[in-house]
Amino acid sequence: MTEYLMGGAGGFAMNQNFAPQEIDQIVRAQSAARSIARKNVRDQLHGDSLHGADLSVMEREFEKGDLEVQTLLRGNRVRRFKAFEALPVPQPTVRLS
């Protein structure tokens, strides 16, 4: 059925026009690819923060029924190099009284 729907033949039947359908296997493959990318990035961060993340999913069809799903996750890794130190209390240099 997946191969049939990917071929584009699933939209017309007996002169009736049907809306495009989601293909369950493709939706699950996209979700799995996104999940794997997020898990791999979390494992590599080791507690650091990720800012400006951009997740994209690309698909490439090789032959009828063969589909490759790729996921790319980009972002900026932010790591604190030393513990937070509060600024010292400012000392007045000129008295106004």
ChimeraX commands (.cxc) that place a marker at each C-alpha (Angstrom):
marker #1 position 0.00,0.00,0.00 radius 0.5
marker #1 position 2.88,2.37,0.80 radius 0.5
marker #1 position 4.42,1.81,-2.62 radius 0.5
marker #1 position 1.00,2.38,-4.22 radius 0.5
marker #1 position 0.47,5.69,-2.37 radius 0.5
marker #1 position 4.05,6.87,-3.04 radius 0.5
marker #1 position 3.49,6.24,-6.74 radius 0.5
marker #1 position 0.79,8.89,-6.77 radius 0.5
marker #1 position -1.95,6.49,-7.76 radius 0.5
marker #1 position -3.83,6.84,-4.47 radius 0.5
marker #1 position -5.46,10.16,-5.32 radius 0.5
marker #1 position -7.92,9.10,-8.01 radius 0.5
marker #1 position -10.34,6.20,-8.01 radius 0.5
marker #1 position -13.31,5.76,-10.35 radius 0.5
marker #1 position -13.30,9.43,-11.46 radius 0.5
marker #1 position -13.44,10.69,-7.87 radius 0.5
marker #1 position -10.85,13.15,-6.61 radius 0.5
marker #1 position -9.63,12.39,-3.06 radius 0.5
marker #1 position -7.45,14.54,-0.83 radius 0.5
marker #1 position -3.80,13.49,-0.44 radius 0.5
marker #1 position -3.22,11.03,2.37 radius 0.5
marker #1 position -0.40,10.79,4.87 radius 0.5
marker #1 position 1.59,7.61,4.50 radius 0.5
marker #1 position 1.97,6.11,7.96 radius 0.5
marker #1 position 5.38,4.52,7.38 radius 0.5
marker #1 position 6.84,7.79,6.11 radius 0.5
marker #1 position 5.43,9.79,9.03 radius 0.5
marker #1 position 6.89,7.24,11.48 radius 0.5
marker #1 position 10.27,7.35,9.69 radius 0.5
marker #1 position 10.36,11.17,9.90 radius 0.5
marker #1 position 9.44,11.07,13.61 radius 0.5
marker #1 position 12.07,8.42,14.32 radius 0.5
marker #1 position 14.75,10.42,12.47 radius 0.5
marker #1 position 13.94,13.57,14.47 radius 0.5
marker #1 position 13.94,11.60,17.73 radius 0.5
marker #1 position 17.32,10.00,16.98 radius 0.5
marker #1 position 18.86,13.39,16.10 radius 0.5
marker #1 position 17.61,14.98,19.34 radius 0.5
marker #1 position 18.85,12.02,21.42 radius 0.5
marker #1 position 22.31,12.11,19.82 radius 0.5
marker #1 position 22.66,15.85,20.41 radius 0.5
marker #1 position 21.52,15.51,24.06 radius 0.5
marker #1 position 24.12,12.77,24.58 radius 0.5
marker #1 position 26.88,14.99,23.15 radius 0.5
marker #1 position 25.98,18.12,25.12 radius 0.5
marker #1 position 26.91,16.66,28.54 radius 0.5
marker #1 position 24.83,19.24,30.40 radius 0.5
marker #1 position 25.75,22.22,28.22 radius 0.5
marker #1 position 23.07,24.40,26.62 radius 0.5
marker #1 position 22.03,24.38,22.97 radius 0.5
marker #1 position 20.90,27.74,21.55 radius 0.5
marker #1 position 19.50,28.68,18.17 radius 0.5
marker #1 position 18.66,25.08,17.25 radius 0.5
marker #1 position 17.39,24.38,13.74 radius 0.5
marker #1 position 16.00,20.94,12.88 radius 0.5
marker #1 position 15.42,20.00,9.25 radius 0.5
marker #1 position 14.23,16.74,7.69 radius 0.5
marker #1 position 15.16,15.86,4.11 radius 0.5
marker #1 position 13.79,13.03,2.01 radius 0.5
marker #1 position 15.23,11.40,-1.07 radius 0.5
marker #1 position 13.47,8.74,-3.11 radius 0.5
marker #1 position 15.80,6.30,-4.86 radius 0.5
marker #1 position 13.36,4.07,-6.65 radius 0.5
marker #1 position 9.69,3.32,-6.40 radius 0.5
marker #1 position 9.08,2.57,-2.73 radius 0.5
marker #1 position 12.64,3.32,-1.51 radius 0.5
marker #1 position 12.87,6.48,0.57 radius 0.5
marker #1 position 15.77,7.87,2.59 radius 0.5
marker #1 position 14.99,10.23,5.48 radius 0.5
marker #1 position 17.83,12.45,6.76 radius 0.5
marker #1 position 17.73,14.80,9.72 radius 0.5
marker #1 position 20.06,17.71,10.39 radius 0.5
marker #1 position 20.12,19.48,13.75 radius 0.5
marker #1 position 22.27,22.61,14.04 radius 0.5
marker #1 position 22.78,24.93,16.96 radius 0.5
marker #1 position 25.29,26.71,19.16 radius 0.5
marker #1 position 26.67,24.84,22.13 radius 0.5
marker #1 position 27.21,27.08,25.15 radius 0.5
marker #1 position 29.54,25.96,27.94 radius 0.5
marker #1 position 30.41,27.82,31.13 radius 0.5
marker #1 position 34.16,27.77,31.71 radius 0.5
marker #1 position 34.17,28.92,35.31 radius 0.5
marker #1 position 31.68,29.31,38.11 radius 0.5
marker #1 position 29.64,32.49,38.32 radius 0.5
marker #1 position 31.31,35.22,40.37 radius 0.5
marker #1 position 29.26,38.17,41.57 radius 0.5
marker #1 position 30.65,41.61,40.88 radius 0.5
marker #1 position 32.09,43.40,43.91 radius 0.5
marker #1 position 30.00,46.10,45.54 radius 0.5
marker #1 position 30.87,49.44,43.90 radius 0.5
marker #1 position 32.80,51.89,46.08 radius 0.5
marker #1 position 31.89,55.56,45.93 radius 0.5
marker #1 position 34.73,57.69,44.60 radius 0.5
marker #1 position 33.19,61.16,45.02 radius 0.5
marker #1 position 31.00,62.19,47.92 radius 0.5
marker #1 position 28.12,64.48,47.12 radius 0.5
marker #1 position 27.63,65.80,50.67 radius 0.5
marker link #1:1,2 radius 0.2
marker link #1:2,3 radius 0.2
marker link #1:3,4 radius 0.2
marker link #1:4,5 radius 0.2
marker link #1:5,6 radius 0.2
marker link #1:6,7 radius 0.2
marker link #1:7,8 radius 0.2
marker link #1:8,9 radius 0.2
marker link #1:9,10 radius 0.2
marker link #1:10,11 radius 0.2
marker link #1:11,12 radius 0.2
marker link #1:12,13 radius 0.2
marker link #1:13,14 radius 0.2
marker link #1:14,15 radius 0.2
marker link #1:15,16 radius 0.2
marker link #1:16,17 radius 0.2
marker link #1:17,18 radius 0.2
marker link #1:18,19 radius 0.2
marker link #1:19,20 radius 0.2
marker link #1:20,21 radius 0.2
marker link #1:21,22 radius 0.2
marker link #1:22,23 radius 0.2
marker link #1:23,24 radius 0.2
marker link #1:24,25 radius 0.2
marker link #1:25,26 radius 0.2
marker link #1:26,27 radius 0.2
marker link #1:27,28 radius 0.2
marker link #1:28,29 radius 0.2
marker link #1:29,30 radius 0.2
marker link #1:30,31 radius 0.2
marker link #1:31,32 radius 0.2
marker link #1:32,33 radius 0.2
marker link #1:33,34 radius 0.2
marker link #1:34,35 radius 0.2
marker link #1:35,36 radius 0.2
marker link #1:36,37 radius 0.2
marker link #1:37,38 radius 0.2
marker link #1:38,39 radius 0.2
marker link #1:39,40 radius 0.2
marker link #1:40,41 radius 0.2
marker link #1:41,42 radius 0.2
marker link #1:42,43 radius 0.2
marker link #1:43,44 radius 0.2
marker link #1:44,45 radius 0.2
marker link #1:45,46 radius 0.2
marker link #1:46,47 radius 0.2
marker link #1:47,48 radius 0.2
marker link #1:48,49 radius 0.2
marker link #1:49,50 radius 0.2
marker link #1:50,51 radius 0.2
marker link #1:51,52 radius 0.2
marker link #1:52,53 radius 0.2
marker link #1:53,54 radius 0.2
marker link #1:54,55 radius 0.2
marker link #1:55,56 radius 0.2
marker link #1:56,57 radius 0.2
marker link #1:57,58 radius 0.2
marker link #1:58,59 radius 0.2
marker link #1:59,60 radius 0.2
marker link #1:60,61 radius 0.2
marker link #1:61,62 radius 0.2
marker link #1:62,63 radius 0.2
marker link #1:63,64 radius 0.2
marker link #1:64,65 radius 0.2
marker link #1:65,66 radius 0.2
marker link #1:66,67 radius 0.2
marker link #1:67,68 radius 0.2
marker link #1:68,69 radius 0.2
marker link #1:69,70 radius 0.2
marker link #1:70,71 radius 0.2
marker link #1:71,72 radius 0.2
marker link #1:72,73 radius 0.2
marker link #1:73,74 radius 0.2
marker link #1:74,75 radius 0.2
marker link #1:75,76 radius 0.2
marker link #1:76,77 radius 0.2
marker link #1:77,78 radius 0.2
marker link #1:78,79 radius 0.2
marker link #1:79,80 radius 0.2
marker link #1:80,81 radius 0.2
marker link #1:81,82 radius 0.2
marker link #1:82,83 radius 0.2
marker link #1:83,84 radius 0.2
marker link #1:84,85 radius 0.2
marker link #1:85,86 radius 0.2
marker link #1:86,87 radius 0.2
marker link #1:87,88 radius 0.2
marker link #1:88,89 radius 0.2
marker link #1:89,90 radius 0.2
marker link #1:90,91 radius 0.2
marker link #1:91,92 radius 0.2
marker link #1:92,93 radius 0.2
marker link #1:93,94 radius 0.2
marker link #1:94,95 radius 0.2
marker link #1:95,96 radius 0.2
marker link #1:96,97 radius 0.2
view
